[in-house]
Amino acid sequence: MAKRTTKAASAPAAAASHFTDNGDGTVTDSRTGLTWAKETLAAGQIDHATAAKACKALRLAGHKDWRLPTVEELFALADRSRYSPAIDTSAFPDTKSSWYWTGTPTAWDPSCAWIVYFNSGDAYYLHRDYGAFVRAVRSARGSQ
């Protein structure tokens, strides 16, 4: 008679994060190659023009080519398996459960821009005069 052995079912391994904390105030996304400011730029919500200026003025980790992300780039950070905030908080611990600006204008009204809502991970639009939070991004292959 053959000896039967059974294996205990093991818990599935935790999914490896695709974010790397660079230890210099930035986080790199291995899926996109983008480098993000780890922290939200402004303490409060600011209008779109001020957000764009804050990104352009940012000097972080030896780089000065920071910008507002496109709606596609920022939406890729949203983790809809999480809620309030809908983002990997180990990579981006200070993320507010609120709106964040993108640099993408809406097609139907240039006075509005796309935003990502990190409470639930959705994308919406907002008039550029209203306030939202800001997270800067740069291309890994960008200039200094």
Summary of the structure (lengths in Angstrom):
residues: 144
radius of gyration: 18.8
end to end distance: 70.8
largest distance: 78.9
contacts: 387
relative contact order: 0.23
helix: 10%
strand: 27%
